[in-house]
Amino acid sequence: MFTHVVVGSNDLAKSKPFYDAIFTAIGAKPGMDMGTRLVYAHNGCNFLVTTPINGEPATFANGGTIGFSAASNEQANAWYDAGVASGGTACEDPPGVRDLGFAKLYLAYLRDPDGNKLCAMLPAG
């Protein structure tokens, strides 16, 4: 469905330990530091963290969330714990099952150091 996702950062040195930690928790490798951006590749997907090309400050999308697939509740919890320990902020309810009516999902939400909202998700079993 998509080729890549890009989020902005005002401090790549602060972002790298956070993203390295959450992606390592779900089986990815640490990101490649390209100077003005960090590049992560895992399971055919690409995720980039960049300073804005236009030179303006990076801001997060109000109402936007980027979701990452987790293989198990334990992996989602490890992703969440790694993020909180590496400069992220817990948001929404604690990790757990949410009944959305049409589906039950296990969800864990974080905000990265720049405020971007992220979610680890898998079907609740």
C-alpha positions in Angstrom: 0.0 0.0 0.0 2.8 2.4 0.7 6.5 2.6 -0.2 7.7 4.6 2.8 6.7 6.8 5.7 8.6 9.9 6.7 8.4 11.9 9.9 10.1 15.1 10.8 12.5 15.7 13.6 14.1 18.8 15.1 16.9 16.7 16.8 18.1 13.6 14.9 20.6 12.8 17.7 17.6 12.5 20.1 15.5 10.6 17.6 18.0 7.9 16.7 18.2 6.1 20.1 14.4 6.2 20.3 13.8 4.7 16.9 16.7 2.3 17.1 15.2 1.0 20.4 11.6 0.5 19.2 12.6 -1.0 15.9 15.1 -3.4 17.5 12.3 -4.5 19.8 10.4 -5.7 16.8 13.3 -7.4 15.0 14.7 -4.6 12.8 18.2 -3.3 12.7 19.3 0.2 13.9 18.9 3.0 11.4 21.4 4.3 8.9 22.4 7.8 9.7 22.5 9.7 6.4 23.4 13.1 8.0 20.0 14.9 7.6 17.9 11.8 7.9 17.7 8.3 9.5 16.7 5.4 7.3 15.1 2.2 8.7 14.2 -0.9 6.5 12.4 -4.0 7.7 10.2 -6.6 6.1 10.0 -4.6 2.8 9.0 -1.4 4.5 10.9 1.8 4.8 10.7 4.4 7.6 12.6 7.7 7.5 13.2 10.4 10.1 14.4 13.7 8.6 15.0 17.3 9.3 12.5 19.3 7.2 13.9 20.1 3.8 12.3 23.5 3.8 14.3 24.5 7.0 11.1 25.1 9.0 10.6 23.3 12.4 9.3 19.8 12.3 5.8 19.4 13.8 3.6 16.3 14.3 0.2 15.7 12.7 -2.7 16.3 15.0 -4.9 13.2 14.6 -2.2 11.3 12.7 -0.9 7.9 13.9 1.7 5.6 12.3 1.1 1.9 13.0 3.7 -0.8 13.2 2.9 -4.5 13.1 3.8 -6.6 16.1 4.1 -10.4 16.2 2.8 -10.8 19.8 1.6 -9.0 22.8 5.1 -9.5 24.3 6.7 -7.9 21.3 4.3 -4.9 21.4 5.1 -4.5 25.1 8.8 -4.7 24.4 8.4 -2.0 21.6 6.5 0.2 24.1 8.9 -0.3 26.9 11.9 0.4 24.7 10.3 3.6 23.4 9.5 4.9 26.9 13.0 4.1 28.1 14.6 5.8 25.0 12.9 9.3 25.2 9.4 8.5 24.1 6.2 9.4 25.9 3.3 7.0 26.8 0.0 8.2 25.4 -3.6 6.9 25.2 -4.3 3.9 27.5 -1.6 1.5 28.6 -0.9 -1.3 26.1 -3.7 -3.8 25.9 -6.8 -5.1 24.1 -9.2 -2.6 22.7 -12.7 -3.8 21.5 -13.4 -1.6 18.4 -16.7 -3.3 17.7 -15.6 -4.7 14.3 -12.4 -6.1 15.8 -10.4 -6.7 19.0 -6.9 -5.4 18.7 -3.9 -5.4 21.0 -2.5 -1.8 20.8 0.4 0.1 22.4 0.7 3.9 21.8 3.7 6.2 22.1 4.8 9.6 21.0 8.4 9.9 19.7 10.7 12.7 21.1 9.2 15.1 18.5 5.6 14.3 19.3 4.8 12.0 16.4 2.1 9.4 17.5 3.1 5.7 16.9 1.3 2.5 17.6 2.3 -1.2 17.8 -0.7 -3.4 16.8 -1.8 -6.9 16.3 -5.1 -8.8 16.4 -6.1 -9.8 19.9 -6.2 -13.5 20.2 
